[in-house]
Amino acid sequence: MGETTSPEQQTGADKAQKAPRAAFGQMEVVAVVLLVVVFGGQFVAPYLDSPQFSTWSTIFLAIVIQSTPFLVLGVALSAIISIVLSERVLQKVVPRNNVLAVPVAGVAGVGLPGCECAAVPIAGSLIRRGIAPAVALTFLLAAPAVNPAVIVSTAVAFPGEYDIVAARFIASLLTAVLVGWWCLSRGSRLPLRRLEQVAESDASTRQKFVATIRHDFVHASGFLVLGAILAAAVNTFVPRSIIDTVAGQAVLGVLTMALFAFVVALCSESDAFVAASFTAFSDTAKLVFMVVGPAMDVKLASMEAGTFGGAFARQFVPIVIGTAVASASVVGWWLL
């Protein structure tokens, strides 16, 4: 007598049969890379022996090797604190007066660290749970910029230069609080999209910890490599005369580093190492780079537009960038 198939098994089998295979998957990517290496190697090989490429590779490896061990430590620290101290803690400590709650939310970023990408959904979760948008957005700006992992990474990247470490903390916190008060002043005129309630995750603490580390490390290391590639390229291939001309002008140097921070979109736990490699630029310009990046970059702008709405992003993004540049410039002039 033949075995009968239950409706659930039949449905699963049908789905397995109907599931389409990706037209361009991992195997195809590997095959293309191998073909490029085999057939393109003869054209690339002459450039690999050039002094410029040797200089580029040395700078690139120096940035990556110096920052990777600390990046691992910073990601682990962030995961531990974010699991132990959830956003519910912020709900309990913020004052009822929103004017006071804004700076409290900024300081809370010290105890609730996370990468920029993680801060966006956390801010959305806080708004869904009744926290005032201005308070949640202040936390969004502060958490990736003033947490212990970022502070220590900055101290490692700038050994002995504690004034830069202090300046980064003050300028980042000032940016978050000023933008938070601006959002508070807008009130109902802030075009924030209505956020729907989402189900709570039932994952265990261990699963959340592993998932947080995996996400943060993969995300941060990828952008670290990208930033190291670009930083090494700027220091190697851009004529020194151009760098000296731009870096030698205070305003132009600051604006250049702000634009670079927005476009490159580095992780806040690793951007200090890239900033330190721009030796031609002033300390204030480097500070602008480290303050603007965690506050607003291209990936954050797109995430915030998707989460809070395009109308909100069109107002929020320029305000954050302008405030970050101004705060870093003033603090840099004061302390550096």
N, C-alpha and C positions, 0 to 999 in steps of 0.2 A: 504493500500500500504506500503510495507516494506521500511525501511530506507536504503539508499545507503551508502556505505562506500567509502570515498575518497581514492585515491592511497596513500596519506601521512599517513592517519589513518591505512590503511591496512599494510603499511610498518612498522609503529610503533608497531602494534600488533604482526606482525611476529617476529620483533626483541625481543619483550618482551617474546614471547613464546620460542624463540630459545636461549635466554640468559641463559647460564649454571649457576647453583648455585655452589658456592665455596664448594669443598668437605670438607674443614676443615675451618669453619668460626668461628665467635665470640662465637656462642652458644656452639660449640664443645670444644673450648678452656676453657670456663667456666666450662663445664661438666667435662673435664679432671682434672682441678684444684680442683674441689669439690671432685672428686674421690680420688685424691692424699691426700687431707686433711683428708678425712674420714678414708681411709684405712692406710695411712702412719703416721697419728698423733700419734699412740701408739708407733711407733719406734722413732719419733722425740722428743716426750714430755720429756724424761729423760734428753736430752741435753739442753732443754730450761731453766732448773733450775740450770745449772752449772754456777759458778762464771765467767768463760770466756765468756759465751754468754751474761751475764749481762753487763760485761765490754764492749763487742763489741757493744751491742745495745745502751749503753749510749754514746759511742763515735760517733756512726753512727747518732743517733738522734741529738746530739749536733751540728754536722757539718751541717746537713740538716736544722734544725730549725734556726740556726744562719744565714745561707746564703739564705734561701728561700725568706724572705721579701725583701732583697736587690736585689735578682735576679729578682723579679717582677718589682721593681723600675728601675733596669738597662735595662731590656727588653723594658719597656715603653719609657724610655729616648732614647734608640737606635732607636725605631720605629719612634718617633717624629722627631728626627734629620734626619734620613734616608729618611723620606717622604718629609720634608721641604727642605733638601739639597740633591738633587739627584746627580747621577754621572755626570750630565751635568755641575754642578758647577766645578767639577774637570777639565773638558775639558776647561773651561774658564780661570782657574787660573794657569794652568801649563805653564811654559815657553816653547818657541820653542826649546831652547837648551836642549837636553835630559839629558845632564850631570847635569844641574841645575834642570831639571824637576823631576829627581829621588828623591832628598831630599824633594822637594815641595810635591810630592805625598805621601811621608812618613808622613810629618807633616799634610797633609790633612786628614789622618786617624783619627786625633783628632776630626774633625768636621763631619766625615761621618762614624759613628760607625756601627757595625754589627757583627754577629757571624761569625765564620770561614766558615761555610757552605754558608752563604749569600755572603761572600767576593769572592768566586770562580766565581759564575755567574756574579757578578758585574765586576770583572776583565775581564771576557770574553766579556761582553758588551762594556767595554771601548776599548778593542782591535778591536772589530768590527767597532766601530765608529772612528777609526783612531788614537787612542792614541798608542804611542810606547809600545810594549810588556814589555820592561824593566820598564817603568813607571807604567803600569797597575799592573804588578807583585809586584812592591814595595808597591803599595796601598793594594794589596791582603794581604801582610804580615803585614802591619802596622795597618790597620783598626781594626782588632780584638784585637790588643795588646796595643794600646796607646790611645784608646778612653776614654772619661770621666767616663763611667760606670766601666771600668776595673780599672782605677786609683782609683776611690772611693772605689770599692770593696776591693782592696788591702789595702787601708788605714783602712778599717773596720776590715779586717782579721788580720792586724798587727797594732793594736792601738798604737799610739805614735811613731812608728818606721818609720818615714818619709824617712829615708835613704833607706829603702827597696823599698818604693814607687817610689822614684826618680831613684833608680838603675833599677827597672823594666822598667820604661819609657825609660831611656837612652839606656839600653841594647836591648830592643825590637826595638826601632827606629833605632839604629845602625845596627842591624841585617837586617832590611828591606832595608836600604840604601845600605849597602855593597852588599847584594844579587842583588839589582837592578842594581848597577854599574857592577857587574859580568855579569848579563844578557846583559847589554848594550855592554860590551866588546866582548861578543860572537857574537853579531850582527846576520847575516844571518845563522851562524853556530848553533844557538839555534834551535833545531828541534821542532818548535812549529807547531802543527796541524793547518791547515787552518780552520778558524771558519766561519760558514755560517751565513748570516743575519737572524735575527728572527723578527717577527712582534712585534710591541709595544703593551703592555697591555693596554686595554681600561677601566680597572677597575677604580672606583672612588677613591678619596683620602681616604675616610673612609674605603672602602674595602681593600685598600692596607695597611692601618694602622692596621686594625683588623687581616689581614692575616699575617702581619709581626710579630705582637705580638704573635699570635697563634703558628706560626712556631718556633720562637725563644724560647718561653717559654717551649713548649713541648720538643724541641730538647735539650735545656740547662738543664731543670730539669731532664730529663732522664739520661743524662751523669753525672749530679751532684749526683744523687742517686747511680749510678754505681761507681763513684769515691769515694763517702763516704763509700760504702760497702767495697771496696778494701782497702782504707786508714784505716778504723777501723779494718779490718782483719789483716793488716800488724802490726798495733800497738798492737793487742791483741794476735794473734796466732803465729806470728813469734817470736822465742826465743829472748829475749832481748840481749843476748850475740852476736847473729848474727847481729842484728841491730846496736849495739854499735861498732862492728868490722867494718862493712861497713861504717857507718856514721863517724867513727873516722879516716878513711883514706880519705884525701882530694880528690884525683883523683877518687878513687872507689866510693865515695859518690856522686860526681858530675855525673859520668857516670850512676850510678844506678838511680838517679833522672831523668836524661835525657831519659833513656830507659822507665822508668815508665810513664813519660809525653807522650811519643810517643805511648805507648800501650794503656793507659787508655783513652786518647782522651777526656779530659774534655773540657767544655765550658770555654772560657777565662773570663767570668763574674763570675765564681764560683770557679775557680781552686785555687785562693789564700787561700780560707778557707781550702781546702784539704792540700795545702802546709804547712799552719800554724800548722796543726795537726802532722806533722813529726818533733816533737820537738828534736829528737836525731840528726838530720842532721844540718849541718852548714847553716848559712844564705845564703852563696854562692850556696850551693846545692839546697836550696829552690828556689833561684833566677833562677837557670838553669831550674828547673821544670816549673816555671811560664813563662819563655821566650821561651823554646822549644815547649811547648804544643800548644800555639796559632799559632806558626809559622809552625809547621809540626807535624802531628800525623797520625795514620793509616787511619782514615776516610778522612783527607785532601789529603793524598797521593793517595788514590783511586779516589777521586773526580777530582783531577788534572790530573791523568792519563786518566780518561774518558773525560775530557773537552779539555785538551791540547795535549793529546797523550802519549802513553807509553814511547816512546823514550825521550820525554821531561821530564817526571817524573823521569826516571832513572838518568838523570843528575841533575835535580832541587832538588829532595828530599835530597840526601846526602849533597849537597852544603848548603842547608838551615839548616839542622841539625848541621853540622859542624860549620857553622857561628854562629848559635844561642848559641851553647855550648861555643865557644870561646869568643863571645861578653859578655855573662853573666858571664863567669869566670873572664875576665879582669875587667869588671865593678864591679863585686863583690869584687875582690881583691883591687880595688881602693877605693870603697865607704864603703864596709862592713868590 
